[in-house]
Amino acid sequence: MPDIWKRLWYDKAEVEADTVSQVWDTSDSDTPSIATPSLAPAAAPKNIGIFSATAMGVSLMMGSGIFSTPASILGLVGTPSMALILWGLGAVISFGGATAFIELGLTYRRNGGTMRFLAHAFPKPKLMLAYLFSWVMIVCIRPGAIAANGPVIGKYWLYAAGITDSSGWQARAVGFGCITFVTALNIVSAKWSLRLINLLTVVKIVVILVIVITGIIAAAGGIHVAHNDNWSRGFAGTKGDAHAYASALTKVFWAYDGFTNLVYSLGELRRPERNLPWSIGGAVVIVGVLYIMANAAFFIVVPIDVAINSEEILAAEFTFRVFGRSVGQIALPVMIGFSVFG
């Protein structure tokens, strides 16, 4: 039997038996083990239930993407109808990725996520792939994502302050201040940082629901908005550039990113055989439905040319047209900024 399949088999057996130690290979002395029974660390307390796990998945997926990318995706594909199809396709593909992580998570029910999966699949040379993934995640991926979110916060807050030209260093300065504040808070107090995360999670869900519900009411005629031909035009004007579609899908996947984060805390999840599929799968479905409905709401209210030109502050243009200056141009853009902040 090949070594890699031995490792997979032994680990699966150990997980099913819920033993404290987890050995990669009992026959190959050159391959290190994670822990011996005598030195195994105490198991993490299992304090994450299905509701908390689903909420975690939804919160980590709903970042700046839904507010910053719809206008650029629309500009790349040409019509709201095609843009909505791409958002639906992104949800389907993300759900497929979620099923893969569910399967891996149920095979290795320990904290670590992708790093652990790579360590078990490719233990030689000396866990190099797992180390490289961890290094890239810490040095490049996470800092890059945080840096991309920072200017988006600034653009929404500057829009609320009445500053129309927010594409330069002003937005970056606001983002830098927010990132510095969050970093300092995490250094000083983990408890208060968790409280801030919980508060901002509530804010971002409320903002998305306000946009979705408002769009439904506007479509039903309950809110008067200027008529546009965004939906009556159908697919007329849809672009056929393959490169543009690839770029648009990249932005869609950026917005859906985050459903894998739960597996990094899998050792703390209660009853993972039941809760992991429902929490990750449920988070992707919830976010997918909200994203599609939010995009539909944007294009019900905002004409296509205005939507494309609004770029990353499309949601602010939407709230201004629906609620007016006080609520739509000041209060809700501030809340959207806090949503991205979370």
Secondary structure, DSSP 4 states (H G I P E B T S, - for coil): --HHHHHHHHHHHHHHHT-S---S-SS-TTSPPS--TTTPPPPPP--B-HHHHHHHHHHHH-SSHHHHSHHHHHHHHSSHHHHHHHHHHHHHHHHHHHHHHHHHHHHS-STTTHHHHHHHH--TTTTHHHHHHHHHIIIIIHHHHHHHHHHHHHHHHHHHTT----SSHHHHHHHHHHHHHHHHHHHH-HHHHHHHHHHHHHHHHHHHHHHHHHHHHHHTTSS------TTTTTTTT----HHHHHHHHHHHHHHHTTTTGGGGGGGGBSSHHHHHHHHHHHHHHHHHHHHHHHHHHHHHHS-HHHHHHHGGGHHHHHHHHHHHIIIIIIIHHHHHHHHHH-
